[in-house]
Amino acid sequence: MDDRPPLGQGSATTDGGDLPPEMRRARQLATALDVDRVAVVLVAHPEHRAVVLGSDPALVAFGDMAVTVGESPGHDVLRTGRPCLVDDIPAAADRWPLLLTTYPVPGPLRSLLVVPVTTARHGTTEDVLGVVVLARDRRRPFTSSQVARAADAAREIARSLLAHAVEREAAALDHDLDDLLDPRADLVPLAVGALSSREGLDRHDALEQLRTRAFRQGSTLQQLARDLLDDRA
């Protein structure tokens, strides 16, 4: 039996005053674009995802399934750094055959937009910190202007995440993490970001360094991530 705390609930279009600002911004975007569901997920690697509080449970479950099969619109966004549009999920089996063989059709999701949460570095290079996922329960494809609006909002979310990362270094970390992430969240994406910033590494090298240190210390990757974020590693 799974006794983990439930994922954050709530309509994509509610204000969510008790949610982190990143999710409040995502819900404002959802309202503006007339979508039914929204999720914000931080990603260090497709296998290491941290779900922001208030993300829609159906989208989180879809993402969990994607991690299992190793393909999804989110994987494409992480690989290319570009938004991914799915006009009608049941009709997209040729793009992600393993995922859509596993995903129950008809499911609750029909039209989908996934945009990268990115921040510019050195003027031109963009690192993907995660994704914003927007979904409609009926087939109604997103327009180019809606994609552009979502991309702008995702950049705002990236700037907010980075600003709060700086604040977390000077504040009570546990409280801030609990306010940002779902209780089941994977802490590796945040630890990778912190190590990348601290050591001047790219995100791939930072993740590999974490794995090596965990092996040498006989620790789990999650515990080492927690220790690093608590500044004990």
Residue pairs with C-beta under 8 A, 6 or more apart in sequence:
4 183
4 184
5 182
5 183
5 184
6 57
7 51
7 55
7 57
7 60
7 182
7 184
8 19
8 23
8 53
8 54
8 55
8 57
8 182
9 57
10 16
10 19
10 54
12 27
12 30
12 31
12 35
12 36
12 37
12 38
12 56
13 27
13 30
13 31
14 27
15 24
15 27
16 23
16 24
16 27
16 54
17 24
19 27
19 53
19 54
20 52
20 53
20 54
20 164
20 179
20 180
21 160
21 164
22 40
22 52
22 157
22 160
22 161
22 180
23 40
23 52
23 53
23 54
23 55
25 153
25 156
25 157
25 160
26 38
26 39
26 40
26 52
26 54
26 132
26 153
26 157
27 38
27 54
28 153
29 38
29 132
29 134
29 149
29 150
29 153
30 36
30 37
30 38
30 134
32 149
33 134
33 142
33 146
33 149
33 150
34 136
35 113
35 134
35 135
35 136
36 135
36 136
36 137
37 56
37 58
37 59
37 108
37 109
37 133
37 134
37 135
37 136
37 137
38 55
38 56
38 59
38 132
38 133
38 134
38 135
39 51
39 52
39 55
39 56
39 59
39 60
39 63
39 132
39 133
40 51
40 52
40 55
40 117
40 130
40 131
40 132
40 133
40 157
41 49
41 50
41 51
41 52
41 55
41 60
41 63
41 74
41 130
41 131
41 133
42 49
42 50
42 51
42 52
42 117
42 129
42 130
42 161
42 181
42 189
42 190
42 193
43 49
43 50
43 74
43 78
43 128
43 129
43 130
43 131
43 189
44 188
44 189
44 191
44 192
44 193
44 203
44 206
44 207
45 188
45 192
45 207
46 66
46 67
46 70
46 74
46 75
46 78
47 67
48 186
48 188
48 189
48 192
48 207
48 221
49 63
49 67
49 130
49 186
49 189
50 130
50 181
50 182
50 185
50 186
50 187
50 188
50 189
50 190
51 60
51 63
51 181
51 182
51 184
51 185
52 180
52 181
52 182
53 179
53 180
53 181
53 182
55 182
56 135
58 107
58 108
58 109
58 135
59 109
59 133
59 135
60 182
62 72
62 103
62 107
62 109
63 72
63 74
63 133
65 72
65 99
65 102
65 103
66 72
66 74
66 75
66 99
68 102
69 98
69 99
69 102
70 98
71 96
71 97
71 98
71 99
72 96
72 99
73 84
73 86
73 96
73 112
73 114
74 84
74 114
74 131
74 133
76 84
76 114
77 83
77 84
77 114
77 115
77 116
77 128
77 131
78 116
78 128
78 131
81 116
81 118
81 126
81 128
82 116
83 113
83 114
83 115
83 116
83 147
83 150
83 151
84 112
84 113
84 114
85 112
85 113
85 141
85 142
85 147
86 92
86 95
86 111
86 112
86 113
87 111
87 139
87 141
88 110
88 111
88 139
88 141
89 100
89 103
89 105
89 107
89 109
89 110
89 111
89 112
90 100
90 105
90 106
90 110
92 100
93 100
93 101
108 137
109 135
109 136
109 137
110 135
110 136
110 137
110 138
110 139
110 140
111 135
111 136
111 138
111 139
111 140
111 141
111 142
112 133
112 134
112 135
112 136
113 133
113 134
113 135
113 142
113 146
113 147
113 150
114 131
114 132
114 133
114 134
115 131
115 132
115 134
115 147
115 150
115 151
115 153
115 154
116 126
116 128
116 130
116 131
116 151
116 154
117 128
117 129
117 130
117 131
117 132
117 154
117 155
117 157
117 158
117 161
118 126
118 127
118 128
118 129
118 154
118 155
118 158
119 126
119 127
119 129
119 155
119 158
119 159
119 162
120 126
121 127
127 202
127 203
129 158
129 161
129 162
129 189
129 193
130 161
130 189
131 154
132 150
132 153
132 154
132 157
134 142
134 150
142 150
164 176
164 180
165 190
165 193
165 194
165 197
167 176
168 176
168 177
168 229
169 231
173 229
173 230
174 230
177 185
177 187
177 190
177 229
181 187
181 190
186 222
187 222
187 225
187 226
187 229
188 207
188 210
188 221
188 222
188 225
190 225
190 229
191 210
191 224
191 225
191 226
191 228
191 229
192 203
192 206
192 207
192 210
193 203
193 206
194 228
194 229
195 201
195 206
195 209
195 210
195 228
196 202
196 203
196 205
196 206
199 206
199 209
201 209
210 221
210 224
210 225
210 228
211 221
213 219
213 224
213 233
214 220
214 221
214 223
214 224
217 224
219 227
224 233
227 233
